[in-house]
Amino acid sequence: MDKLRITGGTRLKGRVKISGAKNSALPAMAASLLTAGEVTLENVPLVNDIFTTRRLLRELGVIVEFEPDHSARLRAEKILSHEAPYDLVKTMRASVLVLGPLLARTGHARVSLPGGCAIGARPINLHIQGKITVTGTENLMMAASLAHGQTILQNAAREPEVVDLAEMLNRMGAKIDGAGTPTIKIEGVHELKGTMHRVIPDRIEAGTFLVAGAITNGDIEVLNSNPNHLTSVIEKLREAGVNIETGPEGMAVRGNGALKATDVVTKEYPAFATDMQAQYMALMTQANGISFITENIFENRFMHASELMRMGANIRIDGSRAIVSGKGRLTGANVIASDLRASASLILAALIADGVTVIDRVYHLDRGYEKIEEKLRSIGAQIERLK
């Protein structure tokens, strides 16, 4: 099992290019099941969740070919099975995204309860009932695209990944209106055609590097990123004293060494993302004062707190609220990553900790961050992977 070894104390400086969003690429890959035509995707991140989805789609009969330039070609001329294999579904929650397109294309779909990060209850009934959930909204959009008549989704998720999928489906011939708002209307069509689609940048990876620049008092240009997808995160970081500039090519973060404690509450988009909560907690350990971090999305998403405390952070958990007292001196330690974003928070803490930190179970990290240690090393981090 791989580990990361990080020596803290280096100020990060340079340019880093953000990969495509895996949470956009995954539903886009699943959407290839809706048509017999070829779907070409660009800006696909090469992370483990993408490779798992490739295996899953191939089991269902989709021809999937990846190219070195981060593009992928998918063709589902014939669906071989309407059942997603359990051994793949159990490893990744996003595998449930084949449910909607399989049902729409074949009239049948059988998918077991999916796995993924152990961050709290994520019941599949939200997909069946059409409640506010990103993958649930995406599943229903795909299913409704080939359904008879009109489907109206109310209380729909508004995330950029939902909008990205809707734009792709519309280019395939779907009739979807209202994506990005709480109400989405879909007029079913008889068939969909192939298309070419470029996956949007990963807003959570971009946010993670913004925090990396802030926590190390660094100077980083975050290229191939869309600041419009990170408005709440940018506003909160600026409130905490972080200098962030936005432009047509992305963003730049310049630390000023004077972070101040600022409270945050996670909510559905466009509010502060739960996927940035762990990284923000690492940042607040270095802020002057006491900050209150309230987690409203997942009830078990403070597992990184105990590992941060192992490094010397002053954090107290009170139900759905974490109370962080800064500015605390962190010391390198052996820590364990419990989920994808927890992994990122431990890396951020390790970057400014005294001495060496070894992070175990980084397979979580590999599910959603493409070559993050190489990107960090390119801007000055002392980080290496231990096989």
RAGI-V381170 format. One record per run of one state. SS is the DSSP state (helix for helix, strand for strand, loop for the rest). FROM is the first residue (numbers start at 0). TO is the last residue. Records with the same first field share a line. If there is no record, write none. Layout:
SS = FROM-TO  FROM-TO
This chain:
loop = 0-1  7-11  17-18  20-20  34-36  42-46  60-61  66-70  75-81  83-84  89-91  106-108  110-123  129-132  145-148  154-158  171-173  177-181  187-193  198-199  201-201  215-217  223-225  229-229  239-241  247-248  254-258  260-262  265-272  284-286  294-301  310-312  318-319  326-329  331-332  336-338  352-352  354-354  360-361  366-370  378-380  386-386
strand = 2-6  12-16  19-19  37-41  62-65  71-74  82-82  109-109  149-153  174-176  182-186  194-197  200-200  218-222  242-246  249-253  259-259  263-264  287-293  313-317  320-325  330-330  333-335  353-353  355-359  381-385
helix = 21-33  47-59  85-88  92-105  124-128  133-144  159-170  202-214  226-228  230-238  273-283  302-309  339-351  362-365  371-377
